[in-house]
Amino acid sequence: MMNMIYLDYAATTPVHPLVLNAFKRAALKFPGNPNSGHALGLDSSREIAKSLKRMRLALGLSIKYELTPTSGASESNNLALKGIAFLSGNQGKRIITTAFEHSSITASANYLAKLGYIIEIAPSDSHGRVDVNALDAMIKDDTILVSICSINSEIGMRQPIDEIKTMLKKHRHVLFHVDATQSVGKEQIDLNGIDLISLTAHKMFGIKGVGLLISHERVHLIPIIHGGHSTTLARRGTPATELILSMEKALHLALMNLVNNYQHVVAINRYAREKLEHVEGVIINSTLDDLPHILNFSLIGKSSRDAVNYFSSHDICISNHTACESDIDLSSGVYALTGDRQRAISSIRLSFSYLTTTSEIDQSIEVVREYMS
């Protein structure tokens, strides 16, 4: 990234050199199509199966879970919502989600609404966290799915996933999907007891273009991509051997250094927060209870898109919303949280990793001061 200051790790992370090595090694050692019946194809197929098993074990999941490689979290989210909806339409058409989901969830839900599915938004408290008791009261006999992200990617608020899992045990007809994209590889999260889990490699120093949809054995999905044989029935097409094996390396590295990396990011977040609190016109939207990797704040009286351009002109990479909605002026997440249009229009996001330094924060806060003066 040369001399650029990069503070957009929630959008994507640079690829770790060891992940690139794993990709190259897999490309050279396993060139065969995993769907082919010859020796090279069978070698690739077996290696993918072993890699998926190792990732399942690394995530602490039992043999009751199946890992389906996808092109990333957006595809995984689409497959989770549409795959369940198309299969369960005769049982019910009610799906519950939140106002703080990634655009791939929101867009999928809106698409299903046009097909006659009922999409409901779970109530949340003043910090954006789902009210579990209110969610419980919303569930009806025709509710088929609850889809709630573990971490909101704009503000960083954590959802009470463990409490929701416990509550849903008494509603066995309802499946639970969690977009864990911003959690896996960054903080400890217990994925057991969740029916469907989405994640992607490029949020944890892996390569773009590969992710997973993890599903419990009680889940059956209608594929949204049809074609020839693949690793599972849920998603067809030629498995990307190199990407899958490189994702395993990225996951291994992230989990191996999870505690130390997390502590570093906590310190960086607190350092940045303390600096920002002394800048006039800045309102911090993220709380201390949110994921420390994300710090969202509003520059009152300014445009978030103009702010991103101003920072970029000073060789600093930040974002206004999620990368998938960067061309939208208003932050739907901040607006849903605060109800304040000015804060939503002027909000920006700094996102950190173990690579972030206090020097980078100092330079970035100085640019904030200049921009607000």
C-alpha positions, 0 to 999 in steps of 0.5 A, spaced: 500 500 500 506 504 499 505 510 503 498 510 504 494 510 511 489 504 510 483 504 515 478 500 511 479 493 514 472 492 515 471 493 507 477 488 505 484 486 508 490 486 504 492 479 503 497 475 507 503 473 504 503 466 507 496 466 504 498 467 497 504 462 498 498 457 500 494 459 493 500 458 489 502 451 492 495 449 491 495 451 484 501 448 482 500 441 486 493 440 485 491 442 478 486 438 476 478 439 476 475 437 482 469 434 479 474 430 474 474 422 475 482 422 473 487 422 478 489 429 478 481 431 479 481 426 485 487 429 488 484 436 488 477 433 491 480 429 496 484 435 498 478 440 498 475 435 503 480 435 508 481 443 508 474 443 509 474 438 515 480 442 518 476 449 517 470 446 521 474 443 526 478 450 527 471 453 528 469 449 533 464 445 529 461 438 530 461 433 524 453 435 524 455 442 520 457 442 512 461 447 509 459 450 502 464 454 499 461 460 495 464 466 492 464 470 498 459 472 504 454 476 499 453 469 495 452 465 502 447 470 504 443 470 498 443 462 498 441 462 506 435 467 505 433 464 498 435 457 499 430 457 505 425 461 502 424 457 496 424 450 500 420 452 506 414 457 502 409 451 503 410 451 511 411 459 511 413 465 508 415 470 514 422 472 515 425 476 521 431 480 520 434 487 523 435 494 520 442 493 521 444 488 516 449 488 510 446 490 503 446 482 501 441 481 506 437 487 505 437 486 498 435 479 498 429 480 503 427 485 499 427 481 493 423 475 497 418 481 499 416 482 492 415 474 491 410 474 497 414 473 503 413 477 509 419 481 511 419 483 519 424 488 522 426 486 529 426 491 534 432 494 537 434 498 543 438 505 543 444 502 541 442 498 535 442 491 539 436 486 538 431 486 543 430 478 544 424 478 548 420 482 543 423 478 537 421 472 541 414 475 541 414 476 533 415 469 532 409 465 529 407 459 526 409 461 519 416 464 521 421 460 517 427 464 518 431 469 523 437 472 520 441 477 524 448 479 523 453 478 529 456 485 528 454 491 524 459 492 519 458 500 519 458 501 526 460 495 529 455 494 534 454 486 537 448 483 536 446 478 542 447 472 538 448 467 544 441 470 547 437 469 541 440 462 540 437 460 547 431 463 545 430 460 539 430 453 542 423 453 543 421 455 536 424 449 533 421 450 526 425 457 525 432 456 522 437 461 525 442 465 520 448 469 522 452 473 517 458 472 521 463 476 516 465 481 521 466 476 527 470 470 524 478 471 525 477 478 529 474 476 536 471 469 539 464 467 537 461 460 539 458 458 532 454 452 535 447 452 535 446 456 529 443 453 523 446 457 517 453 461 518 456 466 512 463 468 512 468 470 507 476 470 506 477 477 504 475 480 511 481 476 515 487 477 510 485 472 505 483 472 497 477 476 495 472 471 491 471 465 496 467 464 502 463 459 506 456 458 507 456 453 513 449 449 515 447 444 520 445 437 518 437 439 519 438 445 514 436 443 507 437 448 501 434 450 494 440 451 490 440 458 487 446 456 482 445 450 478 450 446 474 454 440 475 457 436 481 460 440 487 462 439 494 455 440 496 448 439 494 447 447 496 452 450 491 453 447 484 459 449 479 467 447 479 470 448 486 476 453 486 481 449 489 486 454 490 481 459 493 479 454 498 486 452 501 488 459 501 482 461 505 484 455 510 491 458 511 487 465 512 483 462 517 488 458 521 493 465 521 487 469 524 485 464 529 492 463 531 493 470 533 486 472 535 487 474 542 494 478 541 491 482 535 484 483 538 488 486 544 492 491 539 485 493 536 482 495 543 488 499 544 488 503 537 480 504 538 481 507 545 487 511 542 483 514 536 476 515 540 480 519 545 483 523 540 476 524 536 473 526 543 477 533 543 475 535 535 469 540 535 463 537 530 465 530 531 460 525 534 462 518 535 456 513 533 460 507 535 460 505 543 465 502 547 461 495 547 461 495 540 467 491 536 473 495 537 475 494 529 470 499 527 469 506 529 464 510 526 463 517 527 459 523 524 462 530 522 457 534 523 455 539 517 460 535 512 458 530 507 461 523 508 462 522 501 466 529 501 470 527 507 472 520 504 475 524 498 478 529 502 482 523 506 484 520 500 487 526 497 491 526 503 493 518 502 488 516 507 483 510 506 477 510 510 469 509 508 463 512 509 458 506 509 460 499 507 464 498 501 457 495 497 454 502 499 459 507 498 456 511 493 450 512 497 450 519 501 446 517 507 448 511 512 442 507 513 445 504 519 447 510 522 440 513 521 436 507 523 440 507 530 440 515 531 434 517 527 438 523 525 439 525 518 445 530 519 449 524 523 447 519 517 449 524 512 456 526 515 458 519 518 464 516 516 468 509 518 475 508 520 476 500 521 482 497 524 487 491 524 493 488 528 497 492 522 494 499 525 499 504 528 498 510 533 502 514 528 497 512 523 491 514 528 495 521 529 496 523 522 488 521 521 486 525 526 490 531 524 486 530 517 480 530 521 481 537 525 483 540 518 477 538 515 473 540 520 476 547 521 
